[in-house]
C-alpha cells in the first residue's frame, strides 16, 4: 500500500522564524532611510528620524553594525535562541544610537516582538518570561534615562511598546500551550491504543489457549487413569490431545503473524537480513485467526470428545455476519464452554445461537455447580472480563451468573446490521 504524501505546509509556516524577524526589522530600518535620507527634502519632519541623523560616518557605521548584529541574531534564532534574542535587542539599541535617539524606535522593536513570540512558543515558560522581562527592562531603562537627564517631554512611547511585548509573549505562550496540549492528546491516544491492543491480544491468547489447554488436561488425565486397564481408550485420548495441541499451535502462529503484520507492511529495517525460505513460508500464513460461528460444531465435537456433551441449538435464519461479530460470538461460546469444562463439574451444556432481526443472541447454559465455581474469582477474572470487553466493544449487552434452578448461564446480545447493510461491506471488501 502506497503511503499518501503529506500535505504541504502553509506559506506562513514554511518561512523560518529567523527570516520573519529579519524581514520585519530590516523593513522598519530601511523605511526611514528612504523617507528621510534618499527622498528629496519636504516640509514634513520627524522627531524620531532627523534628516541629518546619518550624516556622520560614525552614525553610518553604527547603523551598519546594527544591521549586522540583527541579521546574525536572525540567522541564529532557531539554533541558539537565547543568544540570538539578545543580539536582536542589542542591534535595536545600536540602531537608536545611530539615529541619535534617546528612546527605542517603535517600528524596529517589532522585530524583537516577533523573536519574543518565537521564544515563548518554543522554549520553556521560564525562558520566555526571562526574555520578555529583558525587553521590558530595556524599555524601562530608556524611560528612566530620559527622566534622569530631563529629556522627557510629551507622551512616552515605551508604555505602548511594552504593550506590544506583552501581546507577543501572550501569543507565543498560547501557541506553546496548544502544542503541549496536542502532544499530550497524542501521547494519551497512543497509550490508549497500546492498552487496547494489549487487551485485544490478551483476550485472543486467553480464548485461544484456555479452551485447548482445558481439553488437553482433561484428556491427559483420562488417559493416565485408563492407560493400564483400557489402552485403546487411552490411545484415543492422547490422539485428541495431539490434535488439539496442533490446532492451538496453528492458532498461536496465526496470531503471531497478525502481530508482525505492521512490520511486514513497513518493510525490513535498515541492515535487517531477509528471512530464509522457512521463515517466508511461515510469514505467509493467515494473519488472523479464521474462526467464527461456522466452527461451533467442531468446538462442540471436541468438547464432547473430552467428556462434556455440548448441544448446539440454532434459531432464526442464519446469515452472514461481520467478521468482528462472528469472531466475538465464537470466542464467547468458547470461553463459556471452557468454564463449564474446568469449573462447573457438569457433563452437559447447551449452546443457543439465535439470529434476530437486529441482534445476535448467544447463550450458554449448564446444570453444574454454578455459583462460586463459575464466577470471575474461579477464573482469575480473565474469562468473564474478556467476554464483557468483547461485548462492550460491539455496544452489546452481557450477563453472566448462577441460574435459579442451579447451574450457570452466560448470555451475550450483540447488535447486528441487517443483510442490506452487510452486502455493501462484503462487496467493498472483495474489490
C-alpha positions, 0 to 999 in steps of 0.5 A: 500500500502506497503511503499518501504524501503529506500535505504541504505546509502553509506559506506562513509556516514554511518561512523560518522564524529567523527570516520573519524577524529579519524581514520585519526589522530590516523593513522598519530600518530601511523605511526611514532611510528612504523617507528621510535620507534618499527622498528629496527634502519636504516640509514634513519632519520627524522627531524620531528620524532627523534628516541629518541623523546619518550624516556622520560616518560614525552614525553610518557605521553604527547603523551598519553594525546594527544591521549586522548584529540583527541579521546574525541574531536572525540567522541564529534564532532557531539554533541558539535562541537565547543568544540570538534574542539578545543580539536582536535587542542589542542591534535595536539599541545600536540602531537608536544610537545611530539615529541619535535617539534617546528612546527605542524606535517603535517600528524596529522593536517589532522585530524583537516582538516577533523573536519574543513570540518565537521564544515563548512558543518554543522554549520553556515558560521560564525562558520566555518570561526571562526574555520578555522581562529583558525587553521590558527592562530595556524599555524601562531603562530608556524611560528612566534615562530620559527622566534622569537627564530631563529629556522627557517631554510629551507622551512616552512611547515605551508604555505602548511598546511594552504593550506590544511585548506583552501581546507577543509573549501572550501569543507565543505562550498560547501557541506553546500551550496548544502544542503541549496540549496536542502532544499530550492528546497524542501521547494519551491516544497512543497509550490508549491504543497500546492498552487496547491492543494489549487487551485485544491480544490478551483476550485472543491468547486467553480464548485461544489457549484456555479452551485447548489447554482445558481439553488437553488436561482433561484428556491427559488425565483420562488417559493416565487413569485408563492407560493400564486397564483400557489402552485403546481408550487411552490411545484415543485420548492422547490422539485428541490431545495431539490434535488439539495441541496442533490446532492451538499451535496453528492458532498461536502462529496465526496470531503471531503473524497478525502481530508482525503484520505492521512490520511486514507492511513497513518493510525490513529495517535498515541492515535487517537480513531477509528471512530464509525460505522457512521463515517466508513460508511461515510469514505467509500464513493467515494473519488472523485467526479464521474462526467464527460461528461456522466452527461451533460444531467442531468446538462442540465435537471436541468438547464432547470428545473430552467428556462434556456433551455440548448441544448446539441449538440454532434459531432464526435464519442464519446469515452472514455476519461481520467478521468482528461479530462472528469472531466475538460470538465464537470466542464467547461460546468458547470461553463459556464452554471452557468454564463449564469444562474446568469449573462447573463439574457438569457433563452437559451444556447447551449452546443457543445461537439465535439470529434476530432481526437486529441482534445476535443472541448467544447463550450458554447454559449448564446444570453444574455447580454454578455459583462460586465455581463459575464466577470471575474469582474461579477464573482469575477474572480473565474469562468473564472480563474478556467476554464483557470487553468483547461485548462492550466493544460491539455496544452489546449487552452481557450477563453472566451468573448462577441460574435459579434452578442451579447451574450457570448461564452466560448470555451475550446480545450483540447488535447486528446490521441487517443483510442490506447493510452487510452486502455493501461491506462484503462487496467493498471488501472483495474489490 
